[in-house]
Amino acid sequence: MVEFSKQVRIDLENIFDGLLNWRTSNGEFHLDTNTVIDYHNDILDICEYLDKITYHTKAKYPDHLQFGNYVYTYKRNAKTVWYIIYNMNVDNIFIEKIMNNYLTVSPLYSH
């Protein structure tokens, strides 16, 4: 069973709103509504599938470890990677945070 923290519900809402309102440099909307819905649903589908995977990767970045012990990496495109950060016990996955590579600081590059 997969459970979503209150923070993840906020994260998903912010992801949706951010994608929907993302504009190009000339002020035009970057993504149409159907693309945003599909993008958001893809992230949600991955979250709901986490209890079915057999190998769970341990989180390693300090930015991730403050939210959970495990991370699922979803590479959406050449520039964007989403990190679904969670904890688990034998029967349940508790998703604690969703963030992307733009918000994750690698220990190699931090000061």
C-alpha distances in whole Angstrom, upper triangle without the diagonal:
4,7,10,13,16,18,16,16,20,20,19,21,24,23,24,27,28,28,30,32,33,37,39,42,44,42,40,37,35,32,32,30,28,28,26,24,23,23,20,18,18,17,14,13,13,11,8,9,9,6,9,12,14,16,15,18,19,20,24,25,26,25,22,22,23,19,17,17,16,17,16,19,20,24,24,28,31,31,27,24,21,19,16,15,13,12,10,10,10,6,5,6,9,11,14,17,18,21,24,27,29,28,27,30,31,32,35,36,36,39
4,7,10,13,14,12,13,16,16,15,18,20,19,20,23,24,24,26,29,29,33,35,38,41,38,37,33,32,29,29,27,26,25,23,21,20,20,17,16,16,14,11,11,11,8,6,8,7,6,10,12,14,15,14,16,17,18,22,23,24,22,19,19,20,16,14,15,14,14,13,17,17,21,21,25,28,28,24,21,18,16,12,12,10,10,9,11,12,9,6,5,6,7,11,13,14,18,20,23,26,24,24,27,28,29,32,33,32,36
4,7,10,12,10,10,14,14,13,16,18,18,19,22,23,24,25,28,29,32,35,38,40,37,36,33,31,29,29,27,26,26,23,21,21,20,17,16,17,14,12,13,13,9,8,11,10,10,13,15,18,18,16,18,18,18,22,23,23,21,18,18,18,14,13,15,14,15,15,18,18,22,23,26,29,28,25,22,18,16,12,12,10,10,10,12,13,11,7,6,5,6,9,12,13,17,20,23,25,23,23,26,27,29,32,33,32,35
4,7,8,6,7,10,10,10,13,15,15,16,19,20,21,22,24,25,29,32,34,37,34,33,30,29,26,27,24,24,23,21,19,20,18,15,15,16,13,10,13,12,9,9,12,12,12,16,17,20,20,17,18,19,18,21,21,21,19,16,17,16,13,13,15,14,14,14,17,17,21,21,25,27,26,22,20,16,14,11,11,9,11,12,14,16,14,11,8,6,5,7,9,10,14,17,21,22,20,20,24,25,27,30,30,29,32
4,5,5,7,9,10,11,13,14,15,17,19,20,21,23,24,25,29,32,34,37,34,34,30,29,27,28,26,26,25,22,21,22,20,17,17,18,15,13,16,15,12,13,16,15,15,19,20,22,22,19,20,19,18,21,20,20,17,15,16,14,11,11,15,15,15,16,18,19,22,23,26,29,27,23,21,17,15,12,11,10,11,13,15,18,16,13,10,7,6,5,8,10,14,17,21,22,19,20,23,25,26,29,29,28,30
4,5,5,6,9,10,11,12,14,16,17,18,20,21,23,24,28,31,33,35,32,32,29,28,27,27,25,25,25,22,21,22,21,17,18,19,16,14,18,18,14,15,19,18,19,22,23,26,25,22,23,22,20,23,22,21,18,17,18,16,13,14,18,18,18,19,21,21,24,24,27,30,27,24,22,18,17,14,13,13,14,16,19,22,20,16,14,11,9,8,9,11,14,18,21,22,19,20,23,26,27,31,30,29,31
4,5,5,6,9,10,10,12,14,15,16,18,20,21,22,25,28,30,33,30,30,27,26,25,26,24,25,24,20,20,21,19,16,17,19,15,14,17,17,14,16,19,18,19,22,23,25,24,21,21,20,18,20,19,18,15,14,15,13,10,12,16,16,16,17,18,19,21,21,25,27,24,21,19,15,14,12,11,12,14,16,19,22,21,17,15,11,9,7,6,9,11,15,18,18,15,17,20,22,24,27,27,25,27
4,5,5,6,8,10,10,12,14,15,16,18,20,20,24,27,29,32,29,29,25,24,22,24,21,22,21,18,17,18,16,13,14,15,11,10,14,13,10,12,15,14,16,19,20,23,22,19,19,19,17,20,18,18,15,13,15,14,11,12,15,15,14,14,15,16,18,18,22,24,22,18,17,13,12,9,9,10,13,15,18,21,20,16,13,10,7,6,5,6,9,13,16,17,15,16,19,22,24,27,26,25,28
4,5,5,6,9,10,11,12,14,16,17,18,20,24,27,29,31,28,28,24,24,22,22,20,20,20,17,15,17,16,12,13,15,12,10,14,14,12,13,16,16,18,21,22,25,25,22,22,22,21,23,22,22,19,17,19,18,14,16,19,18,17,17,18,18,20,20,23,26,24,20,19,15,15,12,13,13,16,18,21,23,21,17,15,12,10,9,9,9,12,15,19,19,18,19,23,25,27,30,30,28,31
4,5,5,6,9,10,10,12,14,15,16,18,21,25,27,29,26,26,22,22,21,22,19,21,20,16,16,18,16,13,15,17,14,13,17,17,14,16,19,19,21,24,25,28,27,24,24,24,21,23,22,21,18,17,19,17,14,17,20,20,18,18,19,19,21,20,23,25,23,20,19,15,15,13,14,15,18,20,23,26,24,21,18,15,12,11,9,9,11,14,18,18,16,18,21,24,26,29,28,27,29
4,5,5,6,9,10,10,12,14,15,16,20,22,25,27,24,24,21,20,19,20,18,19,18,15,15,16,14,11,13,14,11,11,15,15,12,15,18,17,20,22,22,25,24,21,21,21,19,21,19,19,15,14,17,16,13,15,18,17,15,15,16,15,17,17,19,22,19,16,15,12,12,10,12,13,17,19,23,25,24,20,17,14,11,10,7,6,8,11,14,14,12,15,18,21,23,26,25,24,27
4,5,5,6,9,10,11,12,14,15,19,22,25,27,24,23,20,19,17,18,15,16,15,12,11,13,11,7,10,11,8,8,12,12,11,13,16,16,19,21,21,25,24,22,22,22,20,23,21,22,18,17,19,19,16,17,20,18,16,15,16,14,17,15,18,21,19,16,15,12,12,11,13,14,18,20,23,25,23,20,17,15,11,11,9,8,10,12,16,16,15,17,21,23,26,28,27,27,30
4,5,5,6,8,10,11,12,14,18,21,24,25,22,21,18,18,16,17,14,16,15,12,11,14,12,9,11,14,12,11,15,16,14,16,19,20,22,24,25,28,28,25,25,26,24,26,24,24,20,20,22,21,18,20,23,22,20,19,19,18,20,18,21,23,21,18,18,15,16,15,16,18,21,23,26,29,26,23,20,18,15,14,12,11,12,14,18,18,16,19,23,25,28,31,29,29,31
4,5,5,6,8,10,10,12,15,18,21,23,20,20,16,16,15,16,15,17,16,12,13,15,13,10,13,15,13,13,17,17,16,18,21,21,24,26,26,29,28,26,25,25,23,24,22,22,18,18,21,20,18,20,23,22,20,19,19,17,19,17,19,22,19,16,16,14,15,14,16,18,22,24,28,30,28,25,22,19,16,15,12,10,10,12,16,14,14,17,20,23,26,28,26,26,28
4,6,5,6,8,10,10,14,17,20,22,19,18,15,14,13,14,13,14,13,9,10,12,9,7,11,12,10,11,14,15,14,17,19,19,22,24,24,27,26,24,23,24,21,23,21,22,18,17,21,20,18,20,22,21,18,17,16,14,15,13,16,18,16,13,13,11,13,13,15,18,21,24,27,29,28,24,21,19,15,15,12,9,9,10,13,13,13,15,19,21,25,27,25,25,28
4,5,5,6,9,10,14,17,20,21,18,17,14,13,11,12,10,11,11,7,8,10,8,6,9,11,10,11,14,15,15,17,20,20,23,25,25,29,28,26,26,27,25,27,25,25,22,21,24,24,21,23,25,24,21,19,19,16,17,15,17,20,18,15,16,13,16,15,18,20,24,26,29,31,29,26,23,21,17,17,15,12,13,13,17,16,16,19,23,25,28,30,29,29,32
4,6,5,6,8,12,15,18,19,16,15,12,13,11,12,10,13,13,9,10,13,12,10,13,15,14,15,18,19,18,21,23,24,27,29,29,32,32,29,29,29,27,28,26,27,23,23,26,25,22,25,27,26,23,22,21,19,20,17,19,22,19,17,18,16,18,18,20,23,26,28,32,34,32,28,25,23,20,19,17,14,14,15,18,17,17,20,23,26,29,31,29,29,31
4,5,5,6,10,13,15,17,14,14,11,11,10,12,12,14,13,9,12,14,12,11,14,15,14,16,19,19,19,21,24,24,27,29,29,32,31,28,27,28,25,27,24,25,21,21,24,24,22,24,27,25,22,21,20,18,18,15,17,19,16,14,15,14,16,17,20,22,26,29,32,34,33,29,26,24,20,19,16,14,13,12,15,13,14,17,20,23,27,28,26,26,28
4,5,5,9,11,15,16,14,13,9,8,7,9,9,11,9,6,9,11,9,9,12,13,13,14,17,18,18,21,23,23,27,28,28,31,30,28,27,28,26,27,25,26,22,22,26,25,23,25,28,26,22,21,19,16,16,13,14,17,15,12,14,13,16,17,20,23,27,29,33,35,33,30,26,25,21,21,18,14,14,13,15,14,15,18,22,24,28,29,27,27,30
4,6,9,12,15,16,13,11,8,8,7,7,6,10,9,6,9,11,10,10,13,15,15,16,19,20,20,22,25,26,29,30,30,34,33,31,31,32,29,31,29,29,26,26,29,28,26,28,31,29,26,24,22,20,19,16,17,20,18,16,18,17,20,20,23,26,29,31,35,37,35,31,28,27,23,23,20,17,17,16,19,18,19,22,25,28,31,33,31,31,33
4,6,10,13,13,10,9,7,8,8,10,10,13,12,10,13,15,14,13,17,18,18,19,22,23,23,25,28,28,32,33,33,36,35,33,32,33,30,32,29,30,26,26,30,29,27,29,32,30,27,26,24,22,21,18,19,21,19,17,19,19,21,22,25,27,31,34,37,39,37,34,31,29,25,25,21,19,18,17,19,17,18,22,25,28,31,32,30,30,32
4,7,10,11,9,8,6,6,7,10,11,14,12,10,13,15,13,14,17,18,17,20,22,23,23,26,27,28,32,33,32,35,34,32,31,32,29,30,27,28,25,25,29,28,27,29,31,29,26,25,23,20,19,16,16,18,15,14,17,17,20,21,24,27,31,33,37,39,38,34,31,29,26,25,21,18,17,15,17,15,17,20,23,25,29,29,27,28,30
4,7,8,5,5,4,5,8,11,13,16,14,13,16,18,16,17,21,21,21,23,26,26,27,29,31,32,35,36,35,39,37,35,34,35,32,33,30,31,27,28,32,31,30,32,34,33,29,28,26,23,22,19,18,19,17,16,19,20,23,25,28,31,34,37,41,43,41,38,35,33,29,28,25,22,20,18,19,17,19,22,25,27,31,31,29,29,31
4,5,5,5,6,6,9,12,15,17,15,15,19,20,18,19,23,23,23,25,27,28,29,31,33,33,37,38,37,40,38,36,35,36,33,33,31,32,29,29,33,33,32,34,36,34,31,29,26,24,22,19,17,18,16,16,20,21,24,27,29,33,36,39,43,45,43,40,37,35,31,31,27,24,22,19,20,17,20,23,25,27,31,31,28,29,31
4,5,7,9,9,13,16,19,21,19,19,22,23,21,23,26,26,26,29,31,31,32,35,36,36,40,41,40,42,41,39,37,38,35,35,32,33,30,31,35,34,33,36,38,36,33,31,29,26,24,22,20,20,17,18,22,23,26,29,31,35,39,41,45,47,46,43,39,38,34,33,29,26,24,21,21,18,21,24,25,28,31,31,28,29,31
4,6,9,10,14,16,19,21,20,20,23,24,23,24,28,28,28,30,33,33,34,37,38,39,42,43,42,45,44,42,40,41,38,38,35,36,33,34,38,37,37,39,41,39,36,34,32,29,27,24,22,23,21,21,25,26,30,32,34,38,41,44,48,50,49,45,42,40,37,36,32,29,27,24,25,22,25,28,29,31,35,35,32,33,34
4,7,9,12,14,16,19,18,17,21,22,21,22,25,26,26,28,31,31,32,34,36,37,40,41,41,44,43,41,39,40,37,37,34,35,32,33,37,36,35,37,40,38,35,33,31,28,26,23,22,23,21,21,24,25,28,30,33,36,40,42,46,48,47,43,40,38,34,34,30,27,25,23,24,21,24,27,29,31,35,35,32,33,34
4,6,9,10,13,16,15,15,18,20,19,20,23,24,24,26,29,29,30,33,34,35,39,40,39,42,41,40,38,39,37,37,35,36,32,33,37,36,35,37,39,37,34,32,30,27,25,22,21,22,20,20,24,24,28,29,32,35,39,41,45,47,45,42,39,37,34,33,30,27,25,23,24,22,24,27,30,32,36,36,33,34,36
4,6,7,10,13,12,11,14,16,15,16,19,20,21,23,25,26,27,29,31,32,35,36,36,39,38,36,35,37,34,35,33,34,30,31,34,34,32,34,36,34,31,29,27,24,23,19,19,20,19,18,21,21,25,26,29,32,36,38,42,44,42,38,35,34,30,30,27,23,22,21,22,20,22,25,28,30,34,35,32,33,35
4,7,10,12,10,10,13,14,13,15,18,18,19,21,23,24,25,27,28,30,33,34,33,36,35,34,33,34,32,32,30,32,28,28,32,32,31,32,34,32,28,26,24,21,19,16,15,17,15,15,18,19,22,24,27,30,34,36,40,41,40,37,33,32,29,29,25,22,20,18,19,18,20,23,26,28,32,32,30,31,33
4,7,8,6,6,10,11,10,12,15,15,16,18,20,21,22,24,26,27,31,31,31,34,33,32,31,33,31,32,30,32,28,28,32,32,30,31,33,31,27,25,23,19,18,14,14,17,16,15,17,18,21,22,26,29,32,34,38,39,37,34,31,30,27,27,24,20,19,18,20,19,21,24,26,28,32,33,31,32,35
4,6,5,6,9,10,11,12,14,16,17,19,20,22,23,25,26,28,31,31,32,35,35,34,33,35,33,35,33,34,31,30,34,34,32,33,35,33,29,27,25,21,21,17,17,20,19,18,20,20,24,24,28,30,34,35,39,40,38,35,32,31,28,28,26,22,22,21,23,22,24,27,30,32,35,36,34,35,38
4,5,5,6,9,10,11,12,14,16,16,18,20,21,22,24,26,29,30,30,34,34,33,33,34,33,34,33,34,31,30,33,33,30,32,34,31,28,26,25,21,21,17,18,22,21,19,21,20,23,23,27,29,32,34,37,38,36,33,30,29,26,27,24,21,21,21,23,23,24,27,30,32,36,37,35,36,39
4,5,5,6,9,10,10,12,14,15,16,18,20,21,22,25,27,28,28,32,32,31,32,34,32,34,33,35,31,30,33,34,31,32,34,31,28,25,24,20,20,16,18,21,21,19,21,20,23,23,26,28,31,33,36,37,34,31,29,29,26,27,24,21,22,21,24,24,25,28,31,33,36,37,36,37,40
4,5,5,6,9,10,10,13,14,15,17,19,20,21,23,26,26,26,30,30,29,29,31,30,31,30,32,29,28,31,31,29,30,31,29,25,22,21,17,17,13,14,17,17,15,17,17,20,21,24,26,30,31,34,35,33,31,28,27,24,25,23,19,19,18,20,21,22,25,28,30,33,34,33,34,37
4,5,5,6,8,10,11,12,14,16,17,18,20,22,25,26,26,29,29,28,28,29,28,29,28,29,26,25,29,29,26,27,29,27,23,21,20,16,16,13,14,18,17,15,16,15,18,18,22,24,27,29,32,34,32,29,26,25,22,22,20,17,17,16,19,19,20,22,26,28,31,32,31,32,35
4,6,5,6,9,10,10,12,14,15,16,18,20,23,24,24,28,28,27,28,29,28,30,29,31,27,26,29,29,26,27,29,26,23,21,20,17,17,14,16,20,19,17,18,16,19,18,22,23,27,28,31,32,30,27,24,24,21,22,20,17,18,18,21,21,22,24,28,30,33,34,33,34,37
4,5,5,6,9,10,10,12,14,15,16,19,22,22,22,26,26,25,26,28,27,29,28,30,27,25,29,29,26,26,28,25,22,19,18,15,15,12,14,18,18,16,16,15,18,17,21,23,26,27,30,31,29,26,23,23,20,22,20,17,18,17,20,21,22,24,27,29,32,34,33,34,37
4,6,5,7,9,10,11,13,15,16,17,21,21,21,25,24,23,23,25,24,26,25,27,24,22,25,26,23,24,25,23,19,17,15,12,12,9,11,15,15,12,13,11,14,15,18,20,24,25,29,30,28,25,22,22,18,20,17,14,14,14,16,17,18,20,24,25,29,30,29,30,33
4,5,5,6,9,10,11,13,15,16,19,20,20,24,24,22,23,24,23,25,24,26,22,21,24,24,21,22,24,21,18,16,15,12,14,11,14,17,17,14,14,11,14,13,16,18,22,23,26,28,26,23,20,19,16,17,15,12,13,13,16,17,18,20,23,25,28,30,29,30,33
4,5,5,6,9,10,10,12,14,17,18,18,22,23,22,22,25,24,26,26,27,25,22,25,26,22,22,24,21,19,16,16,13,15,12,16,19,19,16,15,13,15,14,17,18,22,22,25,26,24,21,19,18,16,18,16,14,15,16,19,20,21,22,26,27,31,32,32,32,36
4,5,5,6,9,10,11,13,16,16,16,20,20,19,20,22,21,24,24,26,23,21,24,25,22,21,23,20,17,13,13,10,11,9,13,16,17,14,13,11,13,12,16,17,21,21,24,25,23,21,18,18,16,18,16,13,15,14,17,19,20,21,24,25,28,30,30,30,34
4,5,5,6,9,10,11,14,15,15,19,19,17,17,19,18,21,20,22,20,17,20,21,18,18,19,16,13,11,11,8,10,9,13,16,16,12,11,8,10,9,12,14,17,19,22,23,21,19,15,15,12,14,12,9,11,11,14,16,17,17,21,22,25,27,27,27,31
4,5,5,6,9,10,13,14,15,19,19,18,19,20,20,23,22,24,21,19,21,22,18,18,20,17,15,12,13,11,14,13,17,20,20,16,14,11,12,10,13,14,17,18,20,22,19,16,14,14,11,13,12,10,13,14,18,19,19,20,24,25,28,30,30,30,33
4,5,5,6,9,11,12,13,17,17,17,18,21,21,24,24,26,23,21,23,24,20,20,21,18,15,13,13,11,14,13,17,20,21,17,16,13,14,12,15,15,18,18,20,21,19,16,14,15,13,16,15,13,16,16,19,22,22,22,26,27,29,31,32,32,35
4,5,5,6,10,10,10,14,14,13,15,17,17,20,21,23,21,18,20,21,18,17,18,14,12,9,10,8,11,12,15,18,19,15,13,11,11,9,12,12,15,16,18,19,17,15,12,13,11,14,13,11,14,14,17,20,20,19,23,23,26,28,28,29,33
4,5,6,9,10,11,14,14,13,14,16,16,19,20,21,19,16,18,19,15,14,15,13,11,9,11,10,14,14,18,21,20,17,14,11,10,7,10,10,12,13,16,17,15,12,9,10,8,11,11,10,13,14,17,20,19,19,22,23,26,28,28,28,32
4,6,7,9,10,14,15,14,16,18,19,22,23,24,23,19,21,22,18,17,18,15,14,12,14,13,17,17,21,24,24,20,18,15,14,11,13,12,14,13,16,16,14,11,9,11,10,13,14,13,16,18,21,23,23,23,26,27,29,31,32,32,35
4,6,6,7,11,12,12,15,17,18,22,23,25,23,20,21,23,19,17,18,14,13,11,13,12,16,16,20,23,23,20,18,15,14,12,13,13,14,13,15,15,13,12,10,12,11,15,16,15,18,19,21,24,24,23,26,26,29,31,32,32,36
4,5,6,9,10,9,11,14,15,18,20,22,20,17,18,20,16,14,14,11,10,8,11,12,15,17,20,23,23,20,17,14,12,9,11,9,11,10,12,13,11,9,7,10,9,13,14,13,16,17,20,23,22,21,24,24,26,28,29,30,33
4,6,8,10,10,13,15,17,20,22,24,23,19,20,21,18,15,15,12,13,11,15,15,19,20,24,27,27,24,20,18,16,13,13,11,11,9,10,10,8,7,6,10,11,14,16,16,19,21,23,26,25,24,27,27,29,31,32,32,36
4,7,9,10,14,16,18,22,24,26,25,22,22,24,21,18,17,14,14,12,15,16,19,20,24,26,27,24,21,19,17,15,16,14,14,12,13,12,10,10,10,13,14,18,19,19,21,22,24,28,27,26,29,28,30,32,34,34,38
4,6,7,10,14,16,19,21,24,23,20,20,23,20,17,16,12,12,10,13,14,17,19,22,24,25,22,19,17,16,14,14,13,14,12,14,13,12,12,11,14,14,17,18,18,20,21,22,26,25,24,26,26,27,29,31,31,35
4,7,10,13,16,19,22,24,24,21,21,24,21,18,16,13,13,12,15,16,19,21,24,26,27,25,21,20,18,16,16,15,15,13,13,12,12,13,12,16,16,19,21,20,22,23,24,28,27,25,27,26,28,29,31,32,35
4,7,10,13,15,18,21,21,18,18,21,19,16,13,10,11,10,12,15,17,20,23,24,25,23,19,18,16,14,14,13,13,12,13,13,14,14,13,16,16,18,19,19,21,21,22,25,25,22,24,23,24,26,28,29,32
4,6,9,12,15,18,18,14,14,17,15,12,10,7,7,7,10,13,16,19,22,23,23,21,17,16,13,11,11,10,10,9,12,12,13,13,11,13,13,15,16,16,17,18,19,23,22,19,21,20,21,23,25,26,29
4,6,9,12,15,15,12,12,15,14,11,9,6,6,7,9,12,15,18,20,21,21,19,15,14,11,11,10,10,11,12,14,15,17,16,13,14,14,15,15,15,16,16,17,20,19,16,18,17,18,19,22,22,25
4,6,10,12,13,10,9,13,12,9,6,4,6,9,11,15,17,20,23,23,23,20,17,15,12,12,9,10,10,11,14,15,17,16,13,14,14,14,14,15,16,17,17,20,18,15,17,15,15,18,20,20,23
4,6,8,9,6,6,10,9,7,5,5,5,9,10,14,16,19,21,22,20,18,15,13,10,10,8,9,10,12,15,18,19,17,14,14,13,12,12,13,13,14,14,17,15,12,13,12,13,15,17,17,20
4,6,9,7,7,10,11,10,8,8,8,11,12,16,17,20,22,22,20,19,15,15,12,13,11,12,13,16,19,21,23,21,18,18,16,15,15,15,14,15,14,16,15,11,11,9,9,12,14,14,17
4,5,5,6,9,10,10,10,10,10,12,12,15,17,19,21,20,19,17,14,13,11,13,11,13,15,18,21,24,25,23,20,18,16,15,13,14,12,12,11,13,11,8,7,6,7,10,11,11,14
4,5,5,6,9,10,10,12,12,15,15,18,20,22,24,23,21,19,17,16,13,14,12,14,15,18,21,24,26,23,20,19,17,14,13,14,13,14,13,14,12,9,8,8,8,11,12,10,13
4,6,6,8,10,11,12,11,14,14,17,18,20,22,22,19,17,14,13,11,12,10,13,15,18,22,25,26,23,19,17,15,12,10,11,10,11,11,12,8,6,7,8,9,13,13,11,14
4,5,6,6,8,8,8,11,11,14,16,18,21,21,19,16,13,12,8,9,7,9,11,15,18,21,22,19,16,14,12,10,8,9,9,11,11,13,10,8,9,10,11,15,15,14,17
4,5,5,6,8,9,13,14,17,19,22,24,25,23,20,17,15,12,12,8,9,10,14,16,20,21,19,16,14,13,11,10,12,12,14,15,16,14,11,12,12,12,16,17,15,18
4,6,8,11,12,15,17,19,22,23,26,26,24,21,19,16,13,13,10,10,11,15,18,21,22,19,17,14,13,10,10,12,12,15,16,17,13,12,13,14,14,18,18,16,18
4,7,9,10,13,15,17,20,22,24,25,23,20,17,15,11,10,7,7,8,12,15,19,19,16,13,11,9,6,6,10,11,14,15,17,13,12,14,16,16,20,20,18,21
4,6,8,11,14,16,19,21,24,26,24,21,18,15,11,9,6,5,5,9,12,15,16,14,11,9,8,7,8,11,12,15,16,18,16,14,16,16,17,20,21,20,23
4,7,11,13,17,20,22,25,26,25,22,18,16,12,11,7,6,6,8,11,14,16,14,11,10,10,10,11,13,15,17,17,20,18,15,17,16,17,20,21,20,23
4,7,10,13,16,19,22,23,22,19,16,13,10,8,6,5,6,8,11,14,15,13,10,10,9,10,11,12,13,15,16,19,17,15,17,16,17,20,21,21,24
4,6,10,13,15,18,19,19,16,12,10,6,5,4,6,9,11,14,16,17,15,11,11,9,10,9,9,10,12,13,16,14,12,15,14,16,18,20,20,23
4,6,10,12,15,17,17,14,10,8,6,5,7,8,11,12,16,17,17,15,12,12,10,12,11,10,11,11,12,16,15,14,16,16,18,20,21,22,25
4,6,9,12,13,13,10,7,6,5,7,9,11,14,16,20,21,21,19,15,16,13,14,12,10,10,9,10,13,14,12,15,14,17,18,19,20,24
4,6,9,11,11,9,6,5,6,8,11,14,17,18,22,23,23,20,17,17,14,16,14,11,10,9,10,13,14,14,17,17,20,21,21,23,26
4,6,7,8,6,4,6,9,11,14,17,20,22,25,27,26,24,21,21,18,19,16,13,12,9,10,13,14,14,17,16,20,20,20,22,26
4,7,8,6,6,7,11,13,16,19,22,24,27,29,28,25,22,22,19,20,17,13,12,10,11,13,15,15,18,19,22,23,23,24,28
4,5,5,7,10,13,16,19,22,26,27,31,32,31,29,26,26,22,23,20,16,15,12,11,13,16,16,19,19,23,23,22,24,28
4,6,8,12,15,18,21,24,27,29,33,34,34,31,28,28,25,25,22,18,16,13,11,13,16,16,18,18,21,21,20,22,26
4,7,10,13,17,19,23,26,29,32,34,34,31,27,27,23,23,20,17,14,10,9,9,13,13,15,15,19,19,18,20,23
4,7,10,13,16,19,23,25,29,31,30,28,24,23,20,20,16,13,10,7,6,8,11,11,14,15,19,19,18,19,23
4,7,10,13,16,20,22,25,27,27,24,21,20,17,17,14,11,9,5,5,8,10,10,13,13,17,18,17,19,22
4,6,10,13,17,19,23,25,24,21,17,17,13,13,10,7,6,4,6,9,10,10,13,14,18,19,19,19,23
4,6,10,13,16,19,22,21,18,15,14,11,11,8,6,5,6,7,11,10,9,12,13,16,18,18,18,22
4,7,10,13,16,18,18,15,11,10,7,8,6,5,7,9,11,14,12,12,15,16,18,21,21,21,25
4,7,10,14,17,17,14,10,9,6,6,5,6,8,11,13,15,13,12,15,15,17,20,21,20,23
4,7,10,13,13,10,7,5,4,5,7,9,12,14,16,19,17,15,18,19,20,23,24,23,26
4,7,11,11,8,6,5,6,7,10,13,15,18,20,22,20,18,20,21,21,25,26,25,28
4,7,8,6,4,6,8,10,13,15,18,21,23,25,23,22,24,24,25,28,29,28,31
4,6,5,7,8,12,14,17,19,22,25,26,29,27,25,27,27,28,31,32,31,34
4,6,9,11,14,17,20,22,25,27,29,32,30,28,30,30,30,33,35,34,37
4,7,10,13,16,19,21,24,27,29,32,30,28,31,31,32,35,36,36,39
4,6,10,13,16,17,21,23,26,28,26,25,28,28,30,32,34,33,36
4,6,9,12,14,17,20,22,25,23,22,25,25,26,29,30,30,33
4,6,9,12,15,18,21,23,21,20,23,24,25,28,29,28,31
4,6,8,12,15,17,20,17,17,20,21,23,26,26,26,29
4,7,10,14,16,18,15,15,18,20,21,24,25,23,26
4,7,10,13,14,12,12,15,17,19,22,22,21,24
4,7,10,12,10,11,14,16,19,21,21,20,24
4,7,8,6,7,11,13,16,19,18,17,21
4,5,6,7,10,12,15,17,16,16,20
4,5,5,8,9,13,14,13,14,17
4,6,8,10,14,15,13,13,16
4,7,10,13,15,13,12,15
4,6,9,12,11,10,14
4,6,8,7,6,10
4,5,5,6,10
4,5,5,8
4,6,9
4,7
4
